[in-house]
């Protein structure tokens, strides 16, 4: 059976999503449309490109996530360097190493741009902080007059993964017809982590109703839950305060009560105290997250019932009107 899948963001905790994907595959489900925010957008993009859960697990175990945290030596000077970089670049790290990795992984499956994917297959959620709105790529690119078919998927994913003050925001330049009458500085949109505005956008696939060409295609949310860590944030200055602020803000999604209207279609994956920006995560912790996702997904799909899903979807759709 086919399902639409929406993957929540959560930094390195997104490793757990791969385990839940494995559970879906083992339960006989395949993916129709995919959407994701932040690290969830990485999983969604790789699945859209044709990766399997086993291949995702291999990628996780072979990748040093700490290697994504690169910056010039001058910005590593104790006390001064990180603060200077945030002041000049608006982030502790550029995010370019992360984008290069995503691009390389996608190209191994022959995917570079949205034009290489089936239309409507993949949706990436980002936050446009210039205008204070959600941008869903690639659809909203076309609305801005930016050709989506030639837009690189890896660049869109990096936008969604740009945790404020941790990674640099991505500047998206407006097309000439919109930019020509504006000052140069106003010709760009600042794009950051989609989790700021919608960390589990289940609504994305509800617009077309429950069935596609008569086929029941449920939407399932893959959500990460649980307290971040038993360790308090150590705040010693403005940079560490910004990190603590952003970590708390993004992780608040994990502690939120899941609305009754979405409980029946949301997998809740315990994240075992791993922090959003814990990029020095070791292999043992990565495997534990993966297994947590596999266990949560297996439990969800074991009890899943298409008839109940359809009844609940219709019930809550009527209540929302």
Secondary structure by P-SEA (a helix, b strand, c coil): cbbbbbbbbccccaaaaaaaaaaaaaacccccbbbbcaaaaaaaaaaaacccaaaaaaaaaaccccccccccccccccccaaaaaaaaccccccaaaaaaaaaaaaaaaccccccccccccbbbbbbccccccccccaaaaaaaccccccccaaaaaaaaacccccccbbbbbccccccccccccccbbbbccccccccccccccccccccccccbbbbbbbcccccccccccccccaaaaaaaaaaaaaaccccccccccccccbbbbbccccccccccccaaaaaaaaaaaaaaaaaaaaaccaaaaaaaaaaaaaaac
